[in-house]
Amino acid sequence: MEDIMKNSTQQPAGAIFVTIVGIVLAIIFAASTAYSGMKAGLTVAAGIPGAIIGSGLVKAFAHAQGMRGKNLIQGMSSGGESIASGMIYVVPAIILIGGKVNFFVGIAVGALAVLFAVGVASIVEHYMVVEQDGQLAYPESQAIATALTAGDGNRDSLTKMAWGFGVGGVLTALSTQVLGWVNTTMTYFGNASYRWKFALEVNPMLAGIGFVVGLEVSVTMFAGSLLANFGITPLVAYFAHMAGDSATVWNAEAAVNALGVDALAGAYSKYIGAGMMLCGGLIGALKLLPVIKTSLQQTLHAKDASQKDTLGLIGLAIASVGVFGIGLIVADNLWLALLAGFLSLVLALLFVIVSARMAGTIGCSNAPVSGMTIASLVIMTLVFVLCGWSDAHHTQWLLLFGVFIVTAISVGGAYTQTQKVNYLVKGDRQRMQKYFVILNFQVKCNDDNESLIVV
């Protein structure tokens, strides 16, 4: 593997082709992620399809680039998808409440989130990627690395991936809007005394994720789903049934005792899960404080250029200062900008670390980005209400800070996963970091231009 990477880096031919392909795939995956995420709430890491497509294109049109070219394409694909999979959770909320954000403000918030995420993830990157090698599985990174190496002689692996690609495509075409001939969902509900919900969907994409992350992770996530749907939600429903007709949730017209199982899960169970993630994230971040301290000391005192992380630290500093500046420009309120900016940085720092670690355990496709976003927004909403910032304009500003947080969370996990792939194939870490950051800026501008943020 090392010889393959060494030989490919000595051949400059085809570098422009690789860059163009990476940008195009990143934009395509960002657009498809935005569609699938807003339609069904599902996002899938683009590194695996990016590696498969990139391997074929590089072998056909830029063979001299070899492993280096394929690796850069998968990294750029993953970067484009990550920023879209973050922004789709909060940006539509701004539009739904009737808010409008300046085009350049949207670009600035996304760019600052990318810089912050890469900066924070870079601090713990060596520990999670190198020192924890063998302990953190990085299932999707392993799958991407396998896809990259499959094109270098292992025809059996490439054939299996092609079969999986074809079967998944046929099943998806038969069961979705393409043809719609087959019903793939099945749902059961409990009665009024024991309200539960069991829904089953035959989805090639979800099945493929299960193949990638393995049995242990899949069973753990399934166990959490069983606990929520057959334990927590029915228990909440039991007590909700005792509530009087005047007891409501945020919607004053919806009485608690009349809520269905989906409404109860959305109003209570999801927040319980978000609180669990917040607690776990806080504990995990506290455990990593010595690692963060050591990494910063090594970076600041590094004499070897390969050990320095100038781009990451500069980006982190720019993002940390820029958040306060954006808040002051948008809200025109010094105290709001300072408090909301500080909360955004703390929550983003916490959950970027959590997201980076989750990439090593369950992969980015399974990372509960929306749950971490909900936990962050709940905390910020509480602070805003206590400060008396509760009108429509304050809500819009709160969500704008939420865009920063959720984008940083998504990008942080994807960046760490990409660098793990880079480590497995013996790639250039700093080169991948530069491509990842620059590509995210390009996709951010493209996403805004497609009116994900309304001018």
C-alpha positions as CSV (number, residue, x, y, z in Angstrom):
1,M,0.0,0.0,0.0
2,E,2.8,2.4,0.9
3,D,4.5,1.8,-2.5
4,I,1.2,2.4,-4.3
5,M,0.8,5.8,-2.6
6,K,4.4,6.7,-3.1
7,N,4.3,6.0,-6.8
8,S,1.1,7.8,-7.3
9,T,2.3,11.0,-5.6
10,Q,5.2,11.2,-8.0
11,Q,2.9,11.5,-11.0
12,P,1.3,15.0,-11.5
13,A,-0.6,14.0,-14.6
14,G,-4.4,14.0,-14.1
15,A,-4.3,16.2,-11.0
16,I,-6.7,18.7,-12.5
17,F,-9.0,15.9,-13.6
18,V,-9.1,14.5,-10.0
19,T,-9.9,17.9,-8.6
20,I,-12.7,18.5,-11.0
21,V,-14.2,15.1,-10.4
22,G,-14.0,15.6,-6.7
23,I,-15.8,19.0,-6.9
24,V,-18.5,17.6,-9.1
25,L,-19.1,14.5,-7.0
26,A,-19.1,16.7,-3.8
27,I,-21.8,19.0,-5.2
28,I,-23.9,16.0,-6.4
29,F,-23.7,14.2,-3.1
30,A,-24.5,17.4,-1.3
31,A,-27.6,18.0,-3.4
32,S,-28.7,14.3,-3.0
33,T,-28.1,14.5,0.7
34,A,-30.1,17.6,1.1
35,Y,-33.0,16.0,-0.8
36,S,-33.0,12.6,1.1
37,G,-32.3,14.3,4.4
38,M,-35.2,16.8,4.2
39,K,-37.5,14.2,2.7
40,A,-36.8,11.2,4.9
41,G,-34.4,12.4,7.6
42,L,-31.7,10.0,6.2
43,T,-28.2,10.8,5.3
44,V,-25.5,8.4,4.1
45,A,-21.7,9.1,4.2
46,A,-20.6,9.7,0.6
47,G,-17.1,8.3,1.1
48,I,-18.1,4.8,0.1
49,P,-19.8,5.7,-3.2
50,G,-17.2,8.4,-3.8
51,A,-14.5,5.8,-3.4
52,I,-16.2,3.4,-5.8
53,I,-16.9,6.0,-8.5
54,G,-13.6,7.7,-8.0
55,S,-11.7,4.4,-8.4
56,G,-13.4,3.7,-11.7
57,L,-12.9,7.2,-13.1
58,V,-9.2,7.4,-12.0
59,K,-8.5,4.0,-13.5
60,A,-10.1,5.0,-16.8
61,F,-8.9,8.6,-17.2
62,A,-6.1,9.4,-14.7
63,H,-4.4,6.1,-14.0
64,A,-1.2,7.9,-13.1
65,Q,-2.8,9.5,-10.1
66,G,-3.5,6.0,-8.6
67,M,-4.3,5.7,-4.9
68,R,-3.6,9.4,-4.3
69,G,-6.3,10.5,-6.8
70,K,-8.9,8.0,-5.6
71,N,-8.2,9.0,-2.0
72,L,-8.7,12.7,-2.7
73,I,-11.9,12.1,-4.6
74,Q,-13.5,10.1,-1.7
75,G,-12.4,12.8,0.8
76,M,-13.9,15.6,-1.3
77,S,-17.1,13.6,-1.8
78,S,-17.3,13.1,2.0
79,G,-16.7,16.7,2.6
80,G,-19.4,17.9,0.3
81,E,-22.0,15.5,1.8
82,S,-21.1,16.5,5.4
83,I,-21.9,20.1,5.1
84,A,-25.2,19.4,3.5
85,S,-26.1,16.7,6.0
86,G,-25.5,19.3,8.7
87,M,-27.3,22.3,7.3
88,I,-30.5,20.5,6.3
89,Y,-31.5,20.1,9.9
90,V,-31.7,23.8,10.9
91,V,-31.8,25.9,7.8
92,P,-35.3,24.7,6.7
93,A,-36.5,25.7,10.2
94,I,-35.4,29.3,9.5
95,I,-37.4,29.3,6.3
96,L,-40.5,27.6,8.0
97,I,-40.8,30.4,10.6
98,G,-40.7,33.0,7.9
99,G,-37.1,34.1,8.5
100,K,-34.7,35.3,5.9
101,V,-30.9,35.3,6.1
102,N,-28.5,37.3,4.0
103,F,-26.7,35.2,1.4
104,F,-23.3,36.3,2.5
105,V,-24.2,35.7,6.2
106,G,-25.2,32.1,5.3
107,I,-21.8,31.6,3.5
108,A,-19.9,33.1,6.5
109,V,-21.7,30.9,9.1
110,G,-21.1,27.7,7.1
111,A,-17.4,28.6,6.4
112,L,-16.8,29.4,10.1
113,A,-18.4,26.1,11.0
114,V,-16.1,24.2,8.7
115,L,-13.0,25.9,10.0
116,F,-14.0,25.4,13.6
117,A,-14.9,21.7,13.1
118,V,-11.6,20.9,11.3
119,G,-9.7,22.8,13.9
120,V,-11.2,21.0,16.8
121,A,-11.1,17.6,15.1
122,S,-7.5,18.1,14.3
123,I,-6.6,18.5,17.9
124,V,-7.9,15.0,18.8
125,E,-7.2,13.5,15.4
126,H,-3.9,11.9,16.2
127,Y,-5.3,10.3,19.4
128,M,-8.5,9.0,17.7
129,V,-7.0,8.0,14.4
130,V,-3.5,6.7,15.3
131,E,-3.3,6.0,19.1
132,Q,-6.8,4.4,19.2
133,D,-6.1,2.3,16.1
134,G,-7.6,-1.1,16.7
135,Q,-9.8,0.2,19.6
136,L,-12.0,2.5,17.5
137,A,-13.2,0.4,14.6
138,Y,-14.1,3.2,12.1
139,P,-16.3,0.8,10.2
140,E,-17.1,3.2,7.3
141,S,-13.4,4.2,7.0
142,Q,-12.5,0.5,6.8
143,A,-15.1,0.0,4.1
144,I,-13.9,3.1,2.1
145,A,-10.3,1.9,2.3
146,T,-11.3,-1.5,1.1
147,A,-13.2,0.1,-1.8
148,L,-10.1,2.1,-2.7
149,T,-7.8,-0.9,-2.6
150,A,-10.2,-3.1,-4.5
151,G,-9.5,-1.3,-7.7
152,D,-5.7,-2.1,-7.4
153,G,-6.0,-5.8,-8.3
154,N,-8.6,-7.3,-6.0
155,R,-11.3,-7.9,-8.6
156,D,-13.3,-10.1,-6.3
157,S,-14.0,-7.2,-3.9
158,L,-14.9,-4.9,-6.8
159,T,-17.2,-7.5,-8.3
160,K,-19.0,-7.9,-4.9
161,M,-19.4,-4.1,-4.6
162,A,-20.8,-4.0,-8.1
163,W,-23.4,-6.7,-7.3
164,G,-24.4,-4.9,-4.2
165,F,-24.7,-1.6,-6.1
166,G,-26.9,-3.3,-8.8
167,V,-29.2,-5.1,-6.4
168,G,-29.6,-2.0,-4.2
169,G,-30.4,0.1,-7.3
170,V,-33.0,-2.4,-8.6
171,L,-34.8,-2.6,-5.2
172,T,-34.7,1.1,-4.7
173,A,-36.2,1.7,-8.2
174,L,-39.0,-0.9,-7.6
175,S,-40.0,0.6,-4.2
176,T,-39.6,4.4,-4.6
177,Q,-41.0,7.1,-6.8
178,V,-39.1,5.7,-9.8
179,L,-41.6,2.8,-10.3
180,G,-43.3,2.4,-6.9
181,W,-44.4,-1.1,-7.6
182,V,-43.5,-2.6,-4.2
183,N,-44.6,-1.5,-0.7
184,T,-41.6,-1.8,1.6
185,T,-43.0,-0.4,4.8
186,M,-45.0,-2.1,7.6
187,T,-46.3,-0.3,10.7
188,Y,-48.1,-1.6,13.8
189,F,-49.6,0.5,16.7
190,G,-50.5,-0.4,20.2
191,N,-53.8,0.3,21.9
192,A,-54.8,3.2,24.1
193,S,-53.7,1.5,27.3
194,Y,-50.2,0.6,26.0
195,R,-49.2,3.0,23.2
196,W,-46.3,1.7,21.1
197,K,-45.2,1.8,17.5
198,F,-43.3,-0.8,15.5
199,A,-42.3,0.2,12.0
200,L,-40.3,-1.9,9.5
201,E,-38.9,-0.7,6.2
202,V,-37.0,-2.8,3.6
203,N,-34.4,-0.3,2.6
204,P,-31.2,-1.2,0.7
205,M,-29.5,1.9,2.0
206,L,-30.1,1.0,5.6
207,A,-29.3,-2.6,5.0
208,G,-26.0,-1.6,3.5
209,I,-25.2,0.6,6.5
210,G,-25.8,-2.5,8.7
211,F,-23.3,-4.5,6.6
212,V,-20.7,-1.7,7.0
213,V,-21.0,-1.0,10.8
214,G,-21.3,-4.7,11.8
215,L,-23.5,-6.7,14.1
216,E,-22.5,-5.2,17.4
217,V,-23.3,-1.6,16.5
218,S,-26.5,-2.6,14.7
219,V,-27.8,-4.6,17.6
220,T,-26.9,-1.7,20.0
221,M,-28.9,0.8,17.9
222,F,-31.8,-1.6,17.5
223,A,-31.8,-2.1,21.3
224,G,-32.1,1.6,21.8
225,S,-35.0,1.7,19.4
226,L,-36.8,-1.1,21.2
227,L,-36.3,0.7,24.6
228,A,-37.6,3.9,23.2
229,N,-40.6,2.5,21.4
230,F,-41.7,-0.2,23.8
231,G,-40.5,1.2,27.1
232,I,-40.0,4.9,27.3
233,T,-42.8,6.1,25.0
234,P,-45.5,3.8,26.4
235,L,-44.5,4.9,29.9
236,V,-44.7,8.6,28.9
237,A,-48.1,7.8,27.3
238,Y,-49.4,6.2,30.5
239,F,-48.7,9.3,32.5
240,A,-49.8,11.6,29.7
241,H,-53.2,9.9,29.7
242,M,-53.7,11.1,33.3
243,A,-53.1,14.7,32.4
244,G,-56.1,17.1,32.3
245,D,-57.5,18.6,29.1
246,S,-55.7,21.9,29.9
247,A,-52.2,20.3,29.8
248,T,-50.5,20.9,26.5
249,V,-47.1,20.8,24.9
250,W,-45.7,23.7,22.9
251,N,-48.8,23.7,20.7
252,A,-51.6,25.0,22.9
253,E,-54.2,23.3,20.7
254,A,-52.7,19.8,21.3
255,A,-53.8,18.3,24.6
256,V,-51.2,16.0,26.1
257,N,-53.7,13.3,26.9
258,A,-54.8,13.1,23.3
259,L,-51.4,12.9,21.7
260,G,-50.6,10.0,19.4
261,V,-47.6,7.8,19.8
262,D,-45.6,9.7,17.2
263,A,-46.4,13.1,18.8
264,L,-45.4,11.8,22.2
265,A,-42.1,10.4,20.9
266,G,-41.4,13.7,19.2
267,A,-42.3,15.8,22.3
268,Y,-40.7,13.6,25.0
269,S,-38.7,10.5,23.9
270,K,-36.4,12.3,21.5
271,Y,-35.5,14.8,24.1
272,I,-34.7,12.1,26.6
273,G,-32.4,10.6,24.0
274,A,-30.8,14.0,23.3
275,G,-30.2,14.4,27.0
276,M,-28.5,11.1,27.1
277,M,-26.2,12.1,24.2
278,L,-25.5,15.4,25.9
279,C,-24.5,13.6,29.1
280,G,-22.4,11.1,27.3
281,G,-20.8,13.8,25.2
282,L,-19.9,15.8,28.2
283,I,-18.3,12.9,30.0
284,G,-16.4,11.9,26.8
285,A,-15.1,15.4,26.3
286,L,-13.9,15.6,30.0
287,K,-12.0,12.4,29.5
288,L,-10.3,13.8,26.5
289,L,-9.1,17.0,28.2
290,P,-5.6,15.6,28.8
291,V,-5.5,14.5,25.2
292,I,-6.5,18.0,24.0
293,K,-3.9,19.6,26.2
294,T,-1.1,17.2,25.1
295,S,-2.1,17.7,21.4
296,L,-2.0,21.5,21.6
297,Q,1.4,21.4,23.3
298,Q,2.8,19.0,20.7
299,T,1.4,21.2,17.9
300,L,2.7,24.5,19.3
301,H,6.1,23.1,20.0
302,A,6.5,21.0,16.9
303,K,9.7,21.5,14.9
304,D,8.9,19.1,12.1
305,A,6.6,20.6,9.5
306,S,4.7,17.3,9.3
307,Q,3.7,17.5,13.0
308,K,2.5,21.1,12.8
309,D,-1.1,21.8,12.3
310,T,-1.0,25.5,11.3
311,L,-4.1,25.4,9.2
312,G,-6.2,23.8,11.9
313,L,-5.2,26.2,14.6
314,I,-5.5,29.3,12.4
315,G,-9.0,28.1,11.3
316,L,-10.0,27.5,14.8
317,A,-8.9,30.9,15.9
318,I,-10.7,32.6,12.9
319,A,-13.9,30.7,13.6
320,S,-13.9,31.4,17.3
321,V,-13.6,35.2,16.7
322,G,-15.8,35.2,13.6
323,V,-18.8,33.7,15.5
324,F,-19.0,36.7,17.8
325,G,-18.6,39.1,14.8
326,I,-21.4,37.4,12.8
327,G,-23.7,37.5,15.9
328,L,-23.0,41.2,16.4
329,I,-23.6,42.0,12.8
330,V,-26.9,40.0,12.5
331,A,-28.4,40.7,15.9
332,D,-27.0,44.2,16.6
333,N,-27.0,43.2,20.3
334,L,-23.6,43.0,22.0
335,W,-24.8,40.8,24.9
336,L,-26.7,38.5,22.7
337,A,-23.7,38.1,20.4
338,L,-21.4,37.4,23.3
339,L,-23.6,35.0,25.1
340,A,-24.9,33.1,22.1
341,G,-21.5,33.0,20.5
342,F,-19.9,31.6,23.7
343,L,-22.6,28.9,24.0
344,S,-22.3,28.0,20.3
345,L,-18.5,27.5,20.6
346,V,-18.8,25.4,23.8
347,L,-21.6,23.2,22.4
348,A,-19.9,22.9,19.0
349,L,-16.6,22.0,20.7
350,L,-18.4,19.4,22.8
351,F,-20.3,17.7,20.0
352,V,-17.6,17.9,17.4
353,I,-15.5,15.7,19.7
354,V,-18.5,13.4,20.2
355,S,-19.1,13.3,16.5
356,A,-15.5,12.5,15.8
357,R,-15.6,9.6,18.3
358,M,-18.9,8.3,17.0
359,A,-17.3,8.1,13.5
360,G,-14.9,5.6,15.0
361,T,-17.6,3.5,16.6
362,I,-20.8,3.6,14.4
363,G,-19.7,5.6,11.4
364,C,-21.0,9.0,10.1
365,S,-24.1,7.5,8.5
366,N,-25.4,6.4,11.9
367,A,-24.2,9.5,13.8
368,P,-27.2,11.2,15.6
369,V,-26.4,14.6,14.3
370,S,-30.1,15.7,14.6
371,G,-30.1,14.5,18.3
372,M,-27.0,16.5,19.1
373,T,-28.5,19.5,17.4
374,I,-31.7,19.2,19.4
375,A,-29.8,19.0,22.6
376,S,-27.8,22.1,21.7
377,L,-30.9,24.1,20.6
378,V,-32.7,23.1,23.9
379,I,-29.9,24.6,25.9
380,M,-29.7,27.7,23.9
381,T,-33.4,28.2,23.9
382,L,-33.5,27.9,27.7
383,V,-30.8,30.6,27.9
384,F,-32.6,32.9,25.4
385,V,-35.9,32.5,27.3
386,L,-34.3,33.3,30.6
387,C,-32.7,36.4,29.1
388,G,-36.1,37.5,27.6
389,W,-35.1,37.0,24.0
390,S,-38.2,35.2,22.8
391,D,-39.7,37.1,19.8
392,A,-39.6,35.9,16.2
393,H,-36.3,37.8,15.5
394,H,-34.6,36.2,18.5
395,T,-35.8,32.8,17.3
396,Q,-34.3,33.4,13.9
397,W,-30.9,34.4,15.4
398,L,-31.0,31.4,17.7
399,L,-31.5,29.1,14.7
400,L,-28.6,30.9,12.9
401,F,-26.3,30.0,15.7
402,G,-27.8,26.5,15.5
403,V,-26.7,26.3,11.9
404,F,-23.2,26.9,13.0
405,I,-23.4,24.2,15.6
406,V,-25.0,21.5,13.5
407,T,-22.7,22.1,10.5
408,A,-19.6,21.9,12.8
409,I,-20.9,18.6,14.2
410,S,-21.5,17.0,10.8
411,V,-18.2,18.2,9.3
412,G,-16.2,17.2,12.4
413,G,-17.3,13.5,12.2
414,A,-16.8,13.4,8.4
415,Y,-13.3,15.0,8.6
416,T,-12.2,12.5,11.2
417,Q,-13.5,9.6,9.2
418,T,-11.8,10.9,6.1
419,Q,-8.5,11.2,7.9
420,K,-8.8,7.7,9.2
421,V,-9.1,6.5,5.6
422,N,-6.1,8.7,4.7
423,Y,-4.2,7.0,7.5
424,L,-5.2,3.5,6.3
425,V,-4.0,4.1,2.8
426,K,-0.9,6.0,3.9
427,G,-2.0,9.3,2.4
428,D,-0.8,12.9,3.0
429,R,-2.6,14.2,6.0
430,Q,-2.0,17.9,5.4
431,R,-2.9,17.7,1.7
432,M,-6.2,16.0,2.6
433,Q,-6.9,18.6,5.2
434,K,-6.5,21.4,2.7
435,Y,-8.6,19.7,0.0
436,F,-11.3,19.0,2.6
437,V,-11.5,22.6,3.8
438,I,-11.4,24.3,0.4
439,L,-14.0,21.8,-1.0
440,N,-16.4,22.5,1.8
441,F,-16.2,26.3,1.0
442,Q,-17.1,25.5,-2.6
443,V,-20.0,23.3,-1.7
444,K,-21.2,25.8,0.9
445,C,-21.4,28.5,-1.7
446,N,-23.2,26.1,-4.1
447,D,-25.8,25.1,-1.4
448,D,-26.6,28.7,-0.6
449,N,-26.9,29.5,-4.3
450,E,-29.5,26.7,-4.5
451,S,-31.6,28.6,-1.9
452,L,-31.1,26.4,1.1
453,I,-30.8,29.8,2.7
454,V,-33.2,32.4,1.4
455,V,-31.9,35.8,0.5
